[in-house]
Amino acid sequence: MAEILALDAGTGSGRAVLFDAEGRALAAASREWQHRPEPGVPGSMNFDRERNWGLLAEAIREVLAAVPGAQVRGVVATSMREGIALYDEAGAELWACANVDARAADEVRGLREADPELERWAYLRSGQTFALGAAPRLLWLKRHRPELYRRAARMAMLSDWVATRLGAPVAVDPTNGGTTGLFHLARRAWDPEIAARVGVKTELLSAPVHEPGTPIGEVSAEAARATGLAPGTPILMGGGDAQLGVVGLGATRPGEAAILGGSFWQQEVNLDRPLADATGRLRINFAADPRLWQAEAIVFFPGIAVRWFRDAFAPDLKAEAARRGEDPYRLLEELAAGVPPGSYGLTPILSDAMNYLHWRHAAPSFLNFPLDPEKAHRGTFFRALEENAALVTRANLEAIAELTGRPVTEAVFAGGAAKGRLWPQIVADVLQIPLRIPVVKEATALGAAMTAAVGLGLFAEAEEAARAWVRFERTVEPNPDHRQVYDEAYHRWRAVYPPQLELADRGLTTSMWRAPGE
C-alpha cells in the first residue's frame, strides 16, 4: 500500500497525518508550539524555525512508527497563512514570523498616510489589505533590521518552509503566497508592481510559483535522518490551511460554500473568476484549483469565546465532563437547548461583520439580558454566544452574495463547532439553509493529501478526489419556525453594534481586536 503524508504547520501546533490510498487517516501526531516575541519589539511573534522543525520531525517519526511498513508515496505541507520566511541568495534561511506577528502597525499607518489611495489600489489588484500582508513587515525589517533585509533574496510561506526543510527548493503556491498581498489575482503570480509601489524590493518575489499538488522536490538525506522518511520521497506543493481545508470538505466547484467553525470562523465561497469587491469588506483568495478563486470572510473568536465561557463560568461542568470522559461542551449545550431561540433577546457583542479595509471590533459585552434567574442563566448566555457566531456568519454570507449576485443556498459546516448537535442546528436556522456535516471535520490535512493525490496521478482533479475521499455523516435542515425570531435577533444585532464600535473608536472601551494601523 502507498500512503501520503500531510504536514500541517498551524498557529498553535505542528501536525503529521498519514493517509492511505482510500483517504483514510491511518495515524496522526501533533506537537504544540508557541511563537515568542522578539525582545523589545511590541507585537512581534517570531517563528522558531529550529525548535519547530524538531517538533514536526518528532511528529513524523511518531506517525511512521504507528504504521510499520508504511510506504510513503509523497509528502505535502500546509500551514497557517500570512506567516512568512526569508532566504538568502543561496537558499539559506534568514528569518521567519508567524501569522499573528503584528510588529508593523507604524508601517501600515505610514503607507496609508503617504498615499491614501494605495491600499485600495493594491487590494483591488491582490484581494488583500495591508493588515495581514507581508509588505508592512518587510518594511519594518528594512527600517529596523537593514542588514537582514539586505541579505534577503526571496520570500516564501511557512508551508514552503516545511517543504524546504524536507529538501525541496524555495517555491510558493498561490493559495498561501497570495496572502502576502503581493500576488496579482488574475495572473495567479507575483506582482512586482505592488512591491515597487509599497517600497519592497522586487527581488524578494523571485521564488517560483507552483500550484498545489505540483511535484517540487525530493526528501533529502538529512531530512530522512531527522524524520524517518525514505530519501528521495517526492515532495508536492501544498498551500494555505483554509484553502486546502475547503478541498478536504469537498467544496470544489464554483458557488459551493464552506463554513469552518474553529477559534475563528471562516466563510469560503468558490468563485469562477477573481471578482473585485468595491466595498472593501471581503478577502479574495486563490483556491487550490487553478480555475477557482474564493471570497472569504472571517468571524473573530467564536471558539475562543465559548472556551472562555466554559473555563470562567462552568468549571464544575468541565470537571464533571472530565470525570465522565465526555466533552464539556455537550453539557453546556444541554443547558442551552432548554433556552428558546433568540435567548430572550440577549445580544452578545464580539466580532463585527467582515470589513477588511477597516478591520476592528467593539469591546466584548452582553446587552439586553433580563435580571431574571429563570431566563438569564448559564444556558442562556452560552446559547447566545452560539447564536451570535451564526448571526455574524449570516452578515458575512450576505456580503458575499452581494458580490457574486448569488445567495448561498447550502454549505458544508466543519471544524470543532460542527461536532455538537445544537450549534449546527442554530447555524442552519439562522441562515435558513441546509448544512452538510462531514465525517472528517478537521479537514486541512485531508485537503492537502487530496491535492497531493492529484499531483501523484491518483485522481485527475480535486473534484474527483472529493467524490472518492470526502464522506458526510448527516445533513442539518433549517427549522422554518425559527426564521422570524432569528431575523429579529439579526436586525437587532446589526442595529446595536455600531454604537458599541463607536465607543471603542473613541477609546471609552477597549476594542476586542484592531488590525495593525487601525
PLY file of the C-alpha trace (Angstrom):
ply
format ascii 1.0
element vertex 518
property float x
property float y
property float z
element edge 517
property int vertex1
property int vertex2
end_header
0.00 0.00 0.00
1.21 3.51 -0.79
0.48 6.30 1.69
0.52 10.10 1.57
1.92 12.10 4.48
0.38 15.52 5.13
2.15 18.02 7.40
0.33 20.97 8.93
2.25 23.89 10.46
-0.64 25.53 12.32
-0.75 28.56 14.53
-0.66 26.52 17.72
0.92 23.24 16.71
2.64 21.15 14.08
0.82 18.03 12.92
1.56 14.97 10.81
-1.21 12.77 9.36
-0.68 9.64 7.27
-3.44 8.78 4.76
-3.94 5.61 2.77
-4.97 5.42 -0.87
-8.66 5.49 0.14
-8.31 8.76 2.04
-8.43 7.16 5.49
-6.23 8.60 8.23
-4.01 5.77 9.43
-2.16 7.70 12.12
-1.72 11.26 13.35
0.57 13.04 15.78
0.92 16.67 16.83
3.23 18.83 18.87
2.20 22.14 20.42
4.42 25.13 19.82
4.49 28.79 20.73
5.56 31.91 18.90
7.74 34.08 21.08
8.02 37.84 20.81
11.29 39.41 19.78
12.70 41.24 22.80
11.89 44.92 22.68
9.59 44.61 19.64
5.92 45.10 20.59
3.50 42.88 18.70
6.22 40.66 17.25
5.82 36.89 17.02
8.86 35.14 15.60
8.62 31.62 14.22
11.19 29.42 15.98
12.49 27.54 12.97
14.90 25.13 14.68
12.64 24.15 17.57
9.55 23.85 15.41
11.29 21.72 12.81
12.42 19.41 15.61
8.85 19.13 16.89
7.47 18.45 13.42
10.14 15.81 12.79
9.14 14.13 16.08
5.53 14.02 14.93
6.57 12.45 11.61
8.61 9.77 13.37
5.68 9.01 15.69
3.28 8.58 12.77
5.66 6.33 10.83
6.24 4.21 13.94
2.47 3.77 14.31
2.20 2.28 10.81
5.04 -0.24 10.43
5.94 -0.90 6.84
4.35 2.29 5.55
5.47 3.17 2.04
5.05 6.90 1.77
4.43 7.76 -1.85
4.52 11.52 -1.33
4.65 14.23 1.33
2.84 17.58 1.26
2.73 20.55 3.63
0.08 23.07 4.59
0.31 25.88 7.11
-1.20 28.92 8.70
-1.48 31.69 6.16
0.33 35.06 6.31
3.38 33.63 8.12
6.48 34.30 6.01
10.07 33.09 5.75
13.04 34.82 4.15
16.04 33.20 2.43
19.37 34.44 1.12
20.64 34.03 -2.43
21.99 30.54 -1.65
18.63 29.38 -0.23
19.68 29.54 3.42
17.02 30.53 5.95
17.34 34.00 7.44
14.16 34.81 9.35
10.52 33.83 9.78
7.46 35.12 11.58
4.06 33.65 12.43
0.75 34.88 11.09
-0.03 36.59 14.40
3.01 38.87 14.10
1.79 42.47 14.45
5.02 44.45 14.70
4.33 46.62 11.67
1.46 48.88 12.83
3.56 52.01 12.24
4.44 50.83 8.74
0.76 50.26 7.92
-0.07 53.77 9.10
2.88 55.18 7.18
1.76 53.58 3.93
-1.77 54.92 4.37
-0.63 58.43 5.24
1.86 58.62 2.36
-0.75 57.62 -0.22
-4.39 57.32 0.96
-5.39 55.51 -2.26
-2.55 52.99 -2.31
-4.15 50.31 -0.13
-7.41 50.26 -2.08
-5.45 50.05 -5.36
-3.39 47.14 -4.03
-6.48 45.46 -2.56
-8.41 45.53 -5.84
-5.35 44.09 -7.57
-4.41 41.44 -4.98
-7.54 40.75 -2.92
-5.58 41.57 0.26
-5.13 44.57 2.54
-2.08 45.75 4.45
-3.44 44.50 7.80
-2.23 40.88 7.42
0.04 41.27 4.40
3.79 40.85 4.15
4.70 44.32 2.87
4.47 46.20 6.21
6.56 43.52 7.95
9.18 43.70 5.20
9.26 47.48 5.55
9.74 47.03 9.30
12.78 44.84 8.59
14.03 47.37 6.06
13.88 50.05 8.74
14.92 48.14 11.87
16.98 45.17 10.56
18.62 46.65 7.45
21.40 44.07 7.23
18.95 41.17 7.32
16.77 42.92 4.75
19.80 43.50 2.51
20.72 39.80 2.58
17.16 38.58 1.92
16.84 37.38 -1.67
13.46 35.62 -1.75
10.36 35.14 0.34
8.13 32.11 0.88
5.41 30.95 3.26
5.59 28.61 6.24
4.16 25.68 4.27
7.03 26.26 1.85
9.44 26.39 4.80
8.34 22.85 5.72
9.00 21.74 2.14
12.48 23.31 2.11
13.30 21.59 5.40
12.34 18.32 3.76
14.66 19.03 0.84
12.70 20.98 -1.77
13.98 24.24 -3.28
12.32 27.51 -2.23
8.99 27.93 -4.03
5.49 29.25 -3.30
1.91 28.49 -4.24
-0.91 30.99 -4.85
-3.22 29.87 -2.02
-0.69 30.76 0.66
1.62 33.11 -1.24
-1.39 35.18 -2.24
-1.95 36.14 1.41
1.21 38.27 1.24
-0.76 40.83 -0.75
1.98 40.72 -3.37
0.24 38.47 -5.92
-1.82 39.51 -8.93
-5.30 37.98 -8.66
-5.92 37.48 -12.35
-2.45 36.10 -13.13
-2.01 33.89 -10.02
1.60 35.10 -9.88
3.84 37.56 -8.05
3.06 41.22 -8.75
6.30 43.26 -8.77
4.34 46.46 -9.40
2.66 46.24 -5.99
6.02 45.58 -4.33
7.60 48.56 -6.07
4.78 50.91 -5.13
4.86 49.98 -1.46
8.66 50.19 -1.31
9.58 46.50 -1.07
12.45 45.27 -3.23
11.10 43.20 -6.08
13.94 40.67 -5.83
12.07 39.11 -2.91
9.40 37.94 -5.36
11.75 35.54 -7.11
10.60 32.20 -5.71
8.97 30.08 -8.45
5.18 29.74 -8.23
3.61 26.28 -8.44
0.00 25.23 -7.97
-0.88 22.84 -5.08
-0.09 19.23 -5.89
2.83 20.03 -8.21
5.92 17.83 -7.57
8.66 20.20 -6.40
11.44 18.07 -4.94
12.53 15.00 -3.01
13.25 14.27 0.64
16.93 14.86 1.29
19.27 12.50 3.12
19.47 14.99 6.01
15.68 15.24 6.30
15.39 11.46 6.04
17.65 11.06 9.06
15.59 13.56 11.04
12.15 12.20 10.14
12.45 8.54 9.21
11.14 9.20 5.70
12.90 7.45 2.85
15.39 9.61 0.91
14.01 10.52 -2.48
10.35 10.51 -1.38
8.52 13.00 -3.65
7.60 16.37 -2.12
4.49 18.01 -3.55
3.46 21.64 -3.33
0.98 22.32 -0.54
-0.75 25.55 0.38
-2.74 27.62 2.84
-4.72 25.84 5.54
-8.15 27.35 4.84
-7.97 26.81 1.08
-6.80 23.21 1.38
-9.36 22.68 4.13
-12.14 23.62 1.71
-10.87 20.92 -0.65
-10.90 18.47 2.24
-14.55 19.31 2.83
-15.48 18.50 -0.75
-16.36 22.08 -1.78
-14.58 22.00 -5.12
-16.98 23.61 -7.63
-17.93 27.23 -8.34
-20.57 28.54 -5.96
-20.00 25.88 -3.33
-19.53 27.17 0.21
-17.86 26.05 3.41
-18.14 27.38 6.95
-15.14 26.48 9.08
-16.02 26.76 12.77
-12.90 26.89 14.94
-11.27 29.53 17.11
-12.04 31.86 14.22
-14.88 31.10 11.80
-14.21 31.39 8.11
-16.79 31.53 5.37
-15.43 30.46 1.99
-17.35 30.61 -1.29
-15.79 29.38 -4.54
-15.64 31.81 -7.47
-15.08 31.02 -11.13
-13.28 34.33 -11.65
-11.37 36.86 -9.49
-14.11 39.31 -8.57
-13.19 42.73 -7.17
-15.09 43.81 -4.07
-15.55 47.57 -4.41
-16.83 47.78 -0.82
-13.52 46.51 0.57
-15.29 44.23 3.02
-14.18 40.82 1.78
-10.95 38.99 1.21
-10.44 37.42 -2.23
-8.10 34.44 -2.28
-6.78 31.86 -4.70
-8.42 28.45 -4.41
-6.40 25.25 -4.61
-7.88 24.56 -8.05
-6.13 26.91 -10.54
-9.51 27.54 -12.20
-11.07 28.90 -8.99
-10.81 31.76 -6.53
-12.58 32.25 -3.20
-14.41 35.02 -1.42
-13.55 34.80 2.24
-15.00 36.40 5.35
-13.94 35.85 8.95
-15.72 35.91 12.31
-13.30 36.61 15.13
-13.06 34.37 18.20
-16.31 32.30 18.37
-14.37 29.26 19.52
-12.27 31.29 21.92
-15.43 32.91 23.35
-17.11 29.60 24.20
-13.85 28.28 25.65
-13.62 31.41 27.84
-17.21 30.87 28.97
-16.55 27.21 29.75
-13.49 27.99 31.85
-14.82 31.13 33.58
-18.45 30.17 34.24
-18.66 26.39 34.03
-15.57 24.89 35.71
-17.89 22.46 37.51
-19.25 21.16 34.21
-15.72 20.94 32.84
-14.66 18.86 35.85
-17.79 16.68 35.62
-17.16 16.05 31.94
-13.58 15.04 32.70
-14.81 12.53 35.29
-17.27 11.07 32.79
-14.84 11.14 29.89
-17.20 13.44 27.96
-16.94 16.72 26.09
-17.80 19.64 28.42
-19.39 21.49 25.53
-22.01 18.76 25.30
-23.08 19.53 28.87
-23.21 23.24 28.11
-25.29 22.57 25.01
-27.71 20.53 27.12
-28.29 23.64 29.25
-28.57 25.86 26.17
-31.02 23.51 24.43
-33.64 24.35 27.07
-33.48 28.06 26.17
-35.81 29.28 23.40
-34.33 30.55 20.12
-33.29 34.18 20.46
-32.09 33.72 24.06
-34.74 36.10 25.44
-33.22 38.97 23.44
-29.73 38.63 24.95
-27.28 40.13 22.44
-23.54 39.44 22.69
-21.13 41.99 21.23
-17.99 40.28 19.95
-16.92 40.15 16.30
-18.25 42.63 13.79
-19.07 41.55 10.26
-16.03 41.42 7.99
-14.74 44.86 6.98
-11.33 44.11 5.53
-10.17 47.64 4.70
-11.19 48.95 8.15
-10.92 45.89 10.34
-11.72 46.35 14.01
-14.21 45.16 16.61
-16.08 46.63 19.56
-15.35 45.76 23.17
-16.79 42.38 24.25
-20.06 42.74 26.13
-23.54 41.31 26.64
-26.54 43.56 26.04
-30.22 43.31 26.89
-30.31 40.45 29.36
-33.13 40.34 31.92
-32.37 40.32 35.65
-34.34 37.13 35.97
-32.52 33.96 37.04
-35.17 31.87 35.31
-34.15 33.42 31.98
-30.62 34.83 32.33
-28.57 31.82 33.37
-25.59 29.88 32.03
-27.58 28.10 29.38
-28.94 31.40 28.06
-25.57 33.06 27.82
-24.00 30.02 26.19
-26.80 29.74 23.63
-26.48 33.46 22.89
-22.77 33.00 22.15
-23.55 30.21 19.70
-26.31 32.28 18.09
-24.02 35.29 17.80
-21.48 33.33 15.74
-24.28 32.34 13.38
-25.60 35.91 13.11
-22.18 37.30 12.14
-21.79 34.44 9.67
-25.11 35.49 8.11
-23.85 39.07 7.72
-20.69 37.82 6.03
-22.51 35.49 3.66
-24.89 38.30 2.71
-21.87 40.44 1.81
-20.50 37.62 -0.36
-23.90 37.25 -2.03
-23.88 40.96 -2.84
-20.52 40.48 -4.54
-21.42 37.36 -6.52
-25.08 38.08 -7.17
-25.91 34.57 -5.90
-27.05 33.74 -2.36
-25.54 30.69 -0.69
-28.24 28.01 -0.66
-26.35 25.28 1.21
-22.95 24.88 2.85
-20.56 22.40 4.38
-20.14 23.07 8.11
-16.97 21.77 9.73
-14.44 22.38 12.48
-14.92 21.95 16.21
-18.27 23.75 16.17
-19.73 21.03 13.93
-19.11 18.26 16.46
-22.13 19.01 18.64
-25.84 18.90 17.85
-27.08 22.34 18.90
-24.60 24.68 17.20
-25.07 23.23 13.68
-28.85 23.47 14.13
-28.59 27.11 15.24
-26.44 27.96 12.21
-28.88 26.24 9.86
-31.82 28.07 11.48
-30.15 31.49 11.37
-29.06 31.05 7.74
-32.19 29.09 6.73
-30.11 26.77 4.57
-29.18 23.09 4.93
-25.73 22.27 6.29
-23.79 19.15 5.38
-21.64 17.81 8.20
-18.61 15.82 7.01
-17.19 12.78 8.75
-13.74 14.42 8.81
-14.37 17.84 10.37
-10.73 18.94 10.73
-10.12 18.72 7.01
-6.94 20.73 6.38
-4.59 17.75 6.34
-7.09 15.73 4.28
-7.30 18.52 1.69
-3.52 18.68 1.50
-3.37 14.93 0.93
-6.06 15.21 -1.76
-4.08 17.78 -3.73
-1.03 15.55 -3.40
-3.06 12.58 -4.65
-3.96 14.59 -7.75
-0.30 15.51 -8.24
0.71 11.87 -7.91
-1.78 10.84 -10.57
-4.28 9.03 -8.31
-7.01 11.43 -9.47
-7.42 13.70 -12.46
-8.59 16.70 -10.40
-9.70 17.77 -6.93
-13.39 17.20 -7.68
-12.72 13.55 -8.48
-10.67 13.21 -5.28
-13.51 14.77 -3.29
-16.05 12.28 -4.66
-13.77 9.43 -3.63
-12.47 10.63 -0.27
-14.95 13.05 1.33
-17.81 11.46 3.26
-20.74 13.13 5.05
-22.36 11.91 8.23
-25.58 13.97 8.12
-27.43 16.99 6.78
-28.91 19.54 9.18
-32.12 21.04 7.80
-33.25 24.51 8.92
-36.34 24.86 11.07
-38.61 27.38 9.28
-40.45 28.09 12.56
-37.30 29.81 13.84
-36.87 32.15 10.87
-38.75 35.13 12.35
-37.11 35.11 15.77
-33.66 34.92 14.21
-34.49 37.63 11.68
-35.39 39.85 14.64
-32.22 38.89 16.51
-30.13 39.59 13.41
-31.55 43.05 12.80
-31.24 43.89 16.50
-27.56 42.91 16.49
-26.90 44.91 13.31
-28.54 47.96 14.91
-26.79 47.86 18.30
-23.28 47.00 17.09
-22.29 50.38 15.50
-22.77 52.38 18.76
-20.62 49.84 20.59
-17.95 50.16 17.90
-18.06 53.94 18.22
-17.35 53.66 21.95
-14.23 51.62 21.17
-13.17 54.04 18.42
-13.41 56.89 20.95
-11.26 54.99 23.44
-14.04 54.72 26.01
-13.96 50.92 25.77
-11.21 48.55 24.64
-11.62 47.00 21.20
-11.55 43.21 21.16
-9.14 43.41 18.21
-7.94 46.05 15.78
-5.92 45.47 12.64
-2.39 46.92 12.64
-2.62 50.58 11.73
-6.33 50.97 12.61
0 1
1 2
2 3
3 4
4 5
5 6
6 7
7 8
8 9
9 10
10 11
11 12
12 13
13 14
14 15
15 16
16 17
17 18
18 19
19 20
20 21
21 22
22 23
23 24
24 25
25 26
26 27
27 28
28 29
29 30
30 31
31 32
32 33
33 34
34 35
35 36
36 37
37 38
38 39
39 40
40 41
41 42
42 43
43 44
44 45
45 46
46 47
47 48
48 49
49 50
50 51
51 52
52 53
53 54
54 55
55 56
56 57
57 58
58 59
59 60
60 61
61 62
62 63
63 64
64 65
65 66
66 67
67 68
68 69
69 70
70 71
71 72
72 73
73 74
74 75
75 76
76 77
77 78
78 79
79 80
80 81
81 82
82 83
83 84
84 85
85 86
86 87
87 88
88 89
89 90
90 91
91 92
92 93
93 94
94 95
95 96
96 97
97 98
98 99
99 100
100 101
101 102
102 103
103 104
104 105
105 106
106 107
107 108
108 109
109 110
110 111
111 112
112 113
113 114
114 115
115 116
116 117
117 118
118 119
119 120
120 121
121 122
122 123
123 124
124 125
125 126
126 127
127 128
128 129
129 130
130 131
131 132
132 133
133 134
134 135
135 136
136 137
137 138
138 139
139 140
140 141
141 142
142 143
143 144
144 145
145 146
146 147
147 148
148 149
149 150
150 151
151 152
152 153
153 154
154 155
155 156
156 157
157 158
158 159
159 160
160 161
161 162
162 163
163 164
164 165
165 166
166 167
167 168
168 169
169 170
170 171
171 172
172 173
173 174
174 175
175 176
176 177
177 178
178 179
179 180
180 181
181 182
182 183
183 184
184 185
185 186
186 187
187 188
188 189
189 190
190 191
191 192
192 193
193 194
194 195
195 196
196 197
197 198
198 199
199 200
200 201
201 202
202 203
203 204
204 205
205 206
206 207
207 208
208 209
209 210
210 211
211 212
212 213
213 214
214 215
215 216
216 217
217 218
218 219
219 220
220 221
221 222
222 223
223 224
224 225
225 226
226 227
227 228
228 229
229 230
230 231
231 232
232 233
233 234
234 235
235 236
236 237
237 238
238 239
239 240
240 241
241 242
242 243
243 244
244 245
245 246
246 247
247 248
248 249
249 250
250 251
251 252
252 253
253 254
254 255
255 256
256 257
257 258
258 259
259 260
260 261
261 262
262 263
263 264
264 265
265 266
266 267
267 268
268 269
269 270
270 271
271 272
272 273
273 274
274 275
275 276
276 277
277 278
278 279
279 280
280 281
281 282
282 283
283 284
284 285
285 286
286 287
287 288
288 289
289 290
290 291
291 292
292 293
293 294
294 295
295 296
296 297
297 298
298 299
299 300
300 301
301 302
302 303
303 304
304 305
305 306
306 307
307 308
308 309
309 310
310 311
311 312
312 313
313 314
314 315
315 316
316 317
317 318
318 319
319 320
320 321
321 322
322 323
323 324
324 325
325 326
326 327
327 328
328 329
329 330
330 331
331 332
332 333
333 334
334 335
335 336
336 337
337 338
338 339
339 340
340 341
341 342
342 343
343 344
344 345
345 346
346 347
347 348
348 349
349 350
350 351
351 352
352 353
353 354
354 355
355 356
356 357
357 358
358 359
359 360
360 361
361 362
362 363
363 364
364 365
365 366
366 367
367 368
368 369
369 370
370 371
371 372
372 373
373 374
374 375
375 376
376 377
377 378
378 379
379 380
380 381
381 382
382 383
383 384
384 385
385 386
386 387
387 388
388 389
389 390
390 391
391 392
392 393
393 394
394 395
395 396
396 397
397 398
398 399
399 400
400 401
401 402
402 403
403 404
404 405
405 406
406 407
407 408
408 409
409 410
410 411
411 412
412 413
413 414
414 415
415 416
416 417
417 418
418 419
419 420
420 421
421 422
422 423
423 424
424 425
425 426
426 427
427 428
428 429
429 430
430 431
431 432
432 433
433 434
434 435
435 436
436 437
437 438
438 439
439 440
440 441
441 442
442 443
443 444
444 445
445 446
446 447
447 448
448 449
449 450
450 451
451 452
452 453
453 454
454 455
455 456
456 457
457 458
458 459
459 460
460 461
461 462
462 463
463 464
464 465
465 466
466 467
467 468
468 469
469 470
470 471
471 472
472 473
473 474
474 475
475 476
476 477
477 478
478 479
479 480
480 481
481 482
482 483
483 484
484 485
485 486
486 487
487 488
488 489
489 490
490 491
491 492
492 493
493 494
494 495
495 496
496 497
497 498
498 499
499 500
500 501
501 502
502 503
503 504
504 505
505 506
506 507
507 508
508 509
509 510
510 511
511 512
512 513
513 514
514 515
515 516
516 517
